[in-house]
Amino acid sequence: MSLDNIRIVLVRTFHPGNIGSAARSMKTMGLTDLALVSPKEYPSDEATKMAAGATDVLANASIYASITDAIKDCTAVIASTARPRGYDLPEVNPSEAAEILLSSAKTNPVALIFGPERMGLHNKDIQFAKYRVTIPANPEYSSLNMASAVQTLSYEIFKSSQTEKPAKNVRDLRQLPTSHQLELFYQHLETVLRDISFLRPHQGETLQRLRHLYGRAEPDVLELNILRGILTATQKTIDTNKA
């Protein structure tokens, strides 16, 4: 079932009660895969108390030291943010986010990322996502409690799952690379670009734009392997010329 492949990732959660509330919100909408990235306080009696009947979701939660570890097997990653960031991503609304996640979750794990209560996700956090989703709210006071955001987006996912449609075209059936495979490609790309002196120190913006470019192109596994092959051939040519 697609819902089993949808992972809710809570990043650097400050209040343990919010972890419990998020677990409860997930269970009411049929979601069970909870990942915690560097929570400030967990395990916690407060989290267990706020989870109420969803303590099984807490018991099965996975704890990670980094976002990359939490999403490395995911083929679609969406970041929940209340506003645009310096490192911006294509924006989708909650129903669109649900459809994207459910479509990819038919065959692979996917992730929906939520940031800490005080500041939300950092730019360095959302660079690992393909899209960002913003919940429409009062423009004069648009900040939602993290657990409330989990509840809202979990509901959209559950609602969409009840009318889940078959893949529309061949593109929907492609085998997409995992987040880990993409990160290996980006590391390889940066190495080669520095080897050929295309990149200079402190050119992080260029790398961000390249992430956007390849993110929009959404290469499948075969296409990513071709790109890696080109990079490897470039490195071999560099080494030959140096000899």
N, C-alpha and C positions, 0 to 999 in steps of 0.2 A: 504493500500500500504506500502511496506517495507520502502520506503524512509521516510515516516512520522514518523517512529519509530527510526530513526537515529539521535542522539543528538550530536551536536558539542559543546564541552566544552572548553572554553578559560579560562585559569588559571592565575590570577594575571596580566592581560594585562596592560602594562604600557602606551602605546599610544592609546587614544580613537579612533584615525583614523583607527587603525588596526581592531578595533571591527567593524566599519562600512564597511571596505573593506572585512572582513571575511563574514559579512552578505550578501554582494553583491555576493561574490564567491559562497556562499551556494545557494542563490536563483537561480543563473544561472544553477545550477546542481540539482534543484528540492528538496533541503533540506530546512527545515523551523524551526527546533527545535534548538535554540541557548541558551546555558547556560553560564553564566558568573560567575566565582568564584573570589570574592574579587577584582574586577577591580579597578585600581588606580583612574580612573576618568570616571564616568558614572552615569547618562546620560550626554551626551556631544554634543554640536553643531557640533564638528568636526566629531564625529561618524556618525551623521545624514547626514552630507555633503558627506562623503566618501561612505555611503551606497547607494547613488543615488536612484535608483528605488526599493531598498530593505528595505525601512524604515518600512515596515510591519513586517519583520523579527526582526528588532530591537524592535519594539513596543511590540512584543510578547515574547521577550527574558526574561528568568528567571535569577534572581541574587541569588547566594548562598554564604554562609560564608565559606563553605568547599567543597572539592571534594566529600567526602562521602555523603553529602546532595545532590549534583548534580547528582550522579550516583546510588543512593540507590535502584532505581527500575529497573536498567539495568542488563541484564543477560550476556552480552558480553561487555568488556571494553578494548580498545586498546589505548596505549599511543604513541604519535608521538614524536620521539627523533632523534637527529642527530647523536648520538653516543651511545655506550654501557655505562651503568651506574654501580655503585657499586652494586646496587640491580638490577640485570639483569633479563630479561624476554626472553622467546622464541621470536625470531625475525621472522617477516613475511614481505614480500615485499608489495608494495601498492595494487597490484591486489589481493593478498591473503587476505590482510586486508579487502578489499571491499567485498570479498566473505564471509568471516567470519561474518562481520557485517550484510550483507543482509540475510544470512541464519538465524541468530538468530532474526533479526528484523521482520521476518514473524509473530512472535507471541509475542514478548516482546520488550520494549525499549532497545537500545544499545547505547554505547557512544564511541566517538573518542576524545581523550584529547590532547590539545595543551598547552605548557607551555609559560611563559612570554618571551618577545623578547630578553632580555639580557642574561639570563642564561638557559632558557629552564626548563623542569620539574626537580624537586628535587627527590632524591631517595624516600622520604616519599610520594611523589605524585604518582609515578609509581607503588608502591606496591599494589595499588588498581586495577591495570590492569592485564589482562591475557596474553597479548602480547604487544610487541612494534613494531612499523613500522618505517622504515627509508627510506626516499626518496633518491634514488641513485643520486649522484651529483659529481661534480668535487672534487676529494679528496684533492686538494690543497685549495679549498674554498667551503666547503659543507654546510655552514650555510644559510638556506633559511629564508626570511622574514616570519613571522608567517602567515600573510594573504596569502602569496604565497603557503605556505604549505597547508593551508586550501583549496585553489583553486585546487591544484594538487590532493590531496586525495579525495576531493569532486567529481572531474572529474572521478577518478577511480571508485568511488561508483556508479555514474550515468551510466558510461559505462557498468559496470557489471550488473546493474539493467535492462539494455536493453536486456540482454541475460540470465536473471535469470533462473536457473535450479530448478526443483523440488527436494525435499530432496532425497538423494541417498540411505539412509538406516535408520533402526530403530533408530540408535544413533542420527541422525540429527533431529528426531522428539521428543526427550526426553524433559521433562519440566525441564529446568535448573533453579537453584536458582538465586535470584537477588543478586546484590552486597551487599545490606544490610543484607540479610540472611547469606551470606558468612562471613561478618565481625562479625556477632553475633557468628557464629561457631568458628572463630579464637579467639575471646575473651574468649569463653567458653573453648576452647582447652588450651589456655595459663593459665587460672585459674586452671584447673585440673592439668596441668603439674607442676605448682608451688605447688599445694597442695600435690602432691606425691613426691616433692623434685627432680623432673627430671630437672627442670630449676633452674639455679642460677641467681642472679642479673647480669645484663649486658650480657645476652645471646641472644641478638637480632638476631645474625646471625642464630642461631638454628631456631628461629621462622620464619625468612625469608626463610630458606630452607624448612621448613614445608609448608609454603605458596606455594612455587614452586611445592612441591610434590603433594599437593591437587589440585593445578591449572592444573598440567599435567593430573591428574586423571579425572578432570572435573566431579565430582559427580553430579547426578541429584537431584531433590528435595527429592525424597524418600530415596536415598542413604545418603544425608546430614542429614535427620531426623534420620536415623539409627545411624550415627556417633554421633549425638547429644544425642541420647538415651544411647549409650555406655558411653559417658562422664557423663551423669546424674547418671547412675547406679554406675559408679566409685565413684562419690561424695557421694552417699548414703552409699556405702560400707565403705568409709573413715569415715563418720559420725558415722556409727554403731560401728566400731572398736574403735572410740574415747570414746564411751559411757561406 
